[in-house]
Amino acid sequence: MRLTEFMRDRLTAYLIYAITWVLVLIFLFAFHVPAEAVIIVSILVLLGAVAAELWAFLRKRSYYDKLVSDLSQLDKKYLLSEMLDEPEFLDGHILYEAIREADKSMCEHIAEYRRESSDFREYIELWVHEIKLPVAGLQLMCHNDGNTRYNEQLRRIDEYIENVLYYARSGSAEKDYIIKPVSLKRTFGEIAVRNREELQERGISLSTSDLEAEVMTDGKWLSFILGQLMSNSLKYGATEIIVTGEDFPDRTVLHFRDNGIGIPESDLPQIFEKSFTGENGRTHNKSTGMGLYIVKKLCDRLGHTVEASSVQGEFTEISITFGKNELYKFE
């Protein structure tokens, strides 16, 4: 707060004071009060008014400058009320109480929203587990009857159900993870076996190299991530999939590459955004734009880095970097 700003805000009050003092002077001169007395009284009143205004300015400036400084340094602005001290002047006290009440109301609404969100997530998880039973039953029936016509559609249904489950859990991955050494070779091998029939039916070549390294991650989440990358390769016309690993002193990098339709250069910066389908999404109606979004979200939660490179019509490569000897922190 600046003195000029404070005085500009007080101009109406100063105008009222001036008019009042002019009327007082008229009254004093009407009663023939000596000029010396009028001057002395005027000086005393002026000094008192200046002192009062200066005192009010200084204590308000100290409070409001601290308020603005605290607000600018906070990443989460809604925590401002926790930083405020209760002021000694009335309008500051009113502001203080208003901010406290607003913060209290916000916290109550957030708590209510979290309860509703938690209830909905629990319902989704329960629904997913229940719906998996009839899907698994249909897959078993098809296998027993030797009927493979519906296997691909059932696999897709199961995949979409998995997406729902992992998306529901991705906001609170820290409650459902176990960080430990996980074999890249074993994890990807499970994904390959799971998709073996479709890979063989489509004549897709699959090769791996240098996957002997173990990475610090959650095996279940990594399995979903790799399964989603495999699904994208199958969805977008790949005839060859190459998975390789690179082991460095401070990190391990997994490269998942296919020779599918590729991603336009203009779409690359946005492919990890929620519901973004891009040019390929308009030509492939099966695209939802959620798969890579969930992959990115899970990687962020687990402390991994995921990047994409592609040339349209040639290849797409997704690289996941696993750190070594790092503390994983979850927000």
C-alpha positions in Angstrom: 0.0 0.0 0.0 1.3 3.4 -1.0 0.7 6.7 0.8 -0.7 8.3 -2.4 -3.1 5.4 -2.8 -4.2 5.7 0.8 -4.8 9.5 0.5 -6.6 9.1 -2.8 -9.0 6.6 -1.1 -9.5 9.1 1.7 -10.2 12.2 -0.5 -13.9 12.3 0.3 -13.2 12.3 4.0 -10.6 15.0 3.6 -13.1 17.1 1.6 -15.6 16.8 4.4 -13.0 17.8 7.0 -12.1 20.8 4.9 -15.7 22.0 4.6 -16.3 21.4 8.3 -13.2 23.4 9.2 -14.2 26.3 6.9 -17.6 26.4 8.7 -15.8 26.4 12.1 -13.6 29.3 11.0 -16.7 31.3 9.9 -18.2 30.5 13.3 -15.1 31.6 15.2 -14.7 34.8 13.3 -18.4 35.5 13.8 -17.7 35.6 17.6 -14.6 37.8 17.1 -12.1 35.2 18.3 -8.6 36.6 17.9 -6.8 35.6 14.8 -3.8 34.2 16.8 -6.1 31.8 18.6 -7.7 30.7 15.4 -4.3 30.0 13.8 -3.0 28.1 16.9 -6.2 26.0 17.0 -6.0 25.3 13.2 -2.4 24.2 13.5 -3.2 21.9 16.4 -6.2 20.4 14.7 -4.2 19.9 11.5 -1.3 18.2 13.3 -3.7 15.9 15.1 -5.5 15.0 11.9 -2.1 14.3 10.1 -0.9 12.2 13.0 -4.1 10.2 13.1 -4.1 9.6 9.4 -0.4 8.7 9.4 -0.9 6.2 12.2 -3.9 4.6 10.4 -1.8 4.4 7.2 1.2 2.8 8.8 -0.7 0.0 10.6 -2.8 -0.8 7.6 0.1 -0.7 5.2 2.0 -3.2 7.4 -0.9 -5.6 7.5 -1.9 -5.4 3.8 1.6 -5.5 2.5 2.2 -8.7 4.5 -1.1 -10.1 3.1 -0.1 -9.4 -0.5 3.4 -10.8 0.0 2.1 -14.0 1.6 -0.4 -14.4 -1.2 2.2 -14.0 -4.0 4.5 -16.6 -2.3 1.8 -19.3 -1.9 1.4 -21.9 -4.6 -2.0 -22.8 -3.2 -3.7 -19.5 -2.7 -6.6 -21.0 -0.7 -4.2 -21.5 2.2 -3.9 -17.7 2.7 -6.2 -17.8 5.7 -3.7 -20.0 7.6 -1.0 -17.3 7.1 -3.1 -14.3 8.3 -2.8 -12.7 11.7 -5.9 -11.1 13.1 -5.5 -7.3 12.6 -6.2 -4.6 15.3 -8.3 -2.3 13.1 -12.0 -2.8 12.3 -12.1 -3.1 8.5 -9.1 -5.5 8.6 -10.9 -7.6 11.2 -14.0 -7.7 9.0 -11.8 -8.9 6.0 -10.0 -11.4 8.2 -13.3 -12.9 9.4 -14.7 -13.0 5.8 -11.7 -14.8 4.5 -11.8 -17.3 7.4 -15.5 -18.0 6.8 -15.0 -18.4 3.0 -12.1 -20.8 3.7 -14.2 -22.8 6.1 -17.1 -23.0 3.6 -14.6 -24.1 0.9 -13.2 -26.8 3.1 -16.6 -28.2 3.9 -17.5 -28.3 0.2 -14.2 -30.0 -0.7 -14.8 -32.6 2.0 -18.3 -33.3 0.7 -17.0 -33.6 -2.9 -14.2 -36.0 -1.8 -16.8 -38.2 0.0 -19.0 -38.3 -3.1 -15.9 -38.9 -5.3 -14.7 -41.7 -3.1 -18.2 -43.3 -3.0 -18.4 -43.1 -6.8 -14.9 -44.6 -7.2 -15.8 -47.5 -4.9 -18.9 -48.1 -6.9 -17.0 -48.2 -10.2 -14.4 -50.6 -8.8 -17.2 -52.9 -7.5 -19.0 -52.7 -10.8 -15.8 -53.5 -12.7 -15.1 -56.6 -10.5 -18.7 -57.7 -11.0 -18.8 -57.2 -14.8 -15.5 -59.1 -15.2 -17.2 -62.3 -14.0 -19.7 -62.7 -16.9 -17.0 -61.5 -19.4 -14.6 -64.2 -18.1 -17.5 -66.7 -18.2 -18.1 -65.9 -21.9 -14.4 -66.2 -22.7 -14.4 -69.6 -21.0 -17.5 -70.8 -22.9 -16.0 -69.7 -26.2 -12.8 -71.6 -25.4 -14.7 -74.7 -24.4 -16.9 -74.6 -27.5 -13.9 -74.0 -29.8 -15.6 -70.8 -31.0 -13.1 -68.1 -31.5 -15.2 -65.6 -33.4 -16.0 -63.5 -30.4 -12.6 -63.7 -28.7 -11.4 -60.4 -30.0 -14.6 -58.5 -29.1 -14.5 -60.0 -25.6 -10.9 -59.1 -25.3 -11.7 -55.5 -26.2 -14.6 -55.4 -23.7 -12.2 -56.7 -21.0 -9.6 -54.0 -22.1 -12.1 -51.2 -21.8 -13.2 -52.5 -18.4 -9.6 -52.4 -17.3 -9.3 -48.8 -18.5 -12.3 -47.8 -16.4 -10.8 -49.5 -13.3 -7.3 -48.0 -13.7 -8.7 -44.6 -14.5 -10.8 -44.7 -11.4 -7.7 -45.7 -9.3 -5.2 -43.4 -11.0 -6.2 -40.4 -8.9 -5.2 -42.3 -5.8 -2.5 -44.7 -7.0 -0.5 -44.2 -3.9 -3.1 -46.2 -2.0 -2.8 -49.2 -4.3 0.9 -49.6 -5.2 3.9 -51.6 -4.1 7.2 -50.3 -5.2 9.7 -53.1 -5.7 12.2 -54.5 -8.3 10.2 -55.6 -11.3 11.6 -57.6 -14.2 10.9 -55.9 -17.5 11.3 -59.2 -19.4 8.8 -61.1 -17.3 6.3 -58.3 -17.2 6.3 -57.8 -21.0 6.3 -61.5 -21.5 3.0 -61.7 -19.7 1.6 -59.0 -22.0 2.8 -60.9 -25.1 1.2 -64.1 -23.9 -2.0 -62.4 -23.2 -2.1 -61.0 -26.8 -0.6 -64.0 -28.5 -3.6 -65.1 -30.4 -4.3 -61.7 -31.9 -0.6 -61.2 -32.8 -0.6 -64.6 -34.6 -3.9 -64.0 -36.4 -2.7 -60.6 -37.7 0.8 -61.9 -38.5 2.5 -59.2 -36.4 6.2 -59.7 -35.7 7.3 -59.2 -32.1 10.9 -58.9 -31.0 12.6 -57.9 -27.8 16.1 -57.2 -26.7 18.0 -56.1 -23.5 15.0 -56.5 -21.2 17.0 -58.2 -18.5 17.1 -55.1 -16.2 14.9 -54.8 -13.2 13.2 -51.5 -12.5 11.7 -50.0 -9.3 8.0 -49.7 -10.0 4.7 -51.4 -9.2 4.3 -54.6 -11.3 0.5 -54.3 -11.7 0.6 -50.7 -12.9 3.5 -51.4 -15.3 1.6 -54.4 -16.7 -1.3 -52.1 -17.5 0.9 -49.5 -19.0 2.6 -52.0 -21.4 -0.7 -53.6 -22.2 -2.1 -50.2 -23.2 0.9 -49.6 -25.5 0.4 -53.1 -27.0 -3.3 -52.3 -27.5 -2.5 -49.1 -29.4 -0.1 -50.9 -31.7 -2.7 -53.5 -32.5 -5.3 -50.8 -33.0 -3.3 -48.6 -35.4 -2.2 -51.2 -37.9 1.3 -52.3 -36.8 2.9 -55.3 -38.4 6.0 -55.2 -36.4 6.6 -54.4 -32.7 10.1 -53.9 -31.2 10.6 -53.6 -27.5 14.1 -52.8 -26.2 15.7 -51.6 -23.0 18.7 -49.4 -22.2 20.4 -49.6 -18.8 22.3 -46.5 -17.5 23.9 -45.9 -14.1 21.1 -43.5 -13.1 18.1 -44.8 -15.1 16.7 -47.5 -17.2 14.8 -46.6 -20.4 12.2 -48.9 -22.1 11.5 -48.3 -25.8 8.2 -49.6 -27.3 8.3 -49.1 -31.1 5.9 -50.2 -33.8 5.6 -49.5 -37.5 1.9 -48.5 -37.5 0.3 -45.5 -39.0 2.3 -43.1 -36.8 1.2 -39.8 -35.3 1.1 -36.5 -37.1 3.8 -34.1 -35.9 1.2 -31.5 -35.0 -0.6 -34.0 -32.7 2.5 -35.2 -30.8 2.5 -32.4 -28.1 -1.1 -33.3 -27.1 -1.3 -37.1 -27.3 -1.1 -37.4 -23.5 -3.9 -35.0 -22.9 -7.3 -36.3 -21.7 -9.7 -37.3 -24.5 -7.4 -36.0 -27.2 -7.8 -38.2 -30.3 -6.2 -36.0 -33.0 -6.1 -36.8 -36.7 -5.9 -40.5 -36.1 -9.0 -40.4 -33.9 -11.0 -39.0 -36.7 -10.1 -41.9 -39.1 -10.2 -44.6 -36.4 -13.5 -44.5 -34.6 -12.2 -46.9 -31.9 -10.0 -44.2 -30.5 -11.1 -42.6 -27.2 -8.1 -40.5 -26.3 -8.0 -42.0 -22.8 -5.3 -44.7 -23.1 -2.2 -42.6 -23.3 -3.7 -40.1 -20.8 -4.0 -42.8 -18.2 -0.5 -44.1 -19.1 0.9 -40.6 -18.5 -1.0 -40.1 -15.3 0.2 -43.5 -13.9 3.8 -42.8 -14.9 3.7 -39.4 -13.2 2.3 -41.0 -10.0 5.0 -43.7 -10.0 7.8 -41.2 -10.7 8.5 -42.4 -14.2 8.9 -40.2 -17.4 7.1 -41.1 -20.6 7.8 -39.5 -24.0 6.7 -40.1 -27.5 8.3 -39.8 -30.9 6.8 -40.6 -34.3 6.8 -40.1 -38.0 3.5 -40.4 -39.7 3.3 -43.5 -41.9 6.5 -44.9 -40.5 6.7 -45.6 -36.8 5.6 -44.6 -33.3 7.9 -45.0 -30.3 7.0 -44.6 -26.6 9.9 -44.3 -24.2 9.5 -44.8 -20.4 12.3 -43.8 -18.1 12.6 -45.5 -14.7 14.9 -43.7 -12.2 17.3 -45.5 -9.9 17.9 -44.9 -6.2 15.2 -42.2 -6.0 12.6 -41.4 -3.4 9.2 -41.7 -4.9 6.8 -39.0 -3.6 3.1 -38.9 -4.2 1.0 -35.8 -4.0 
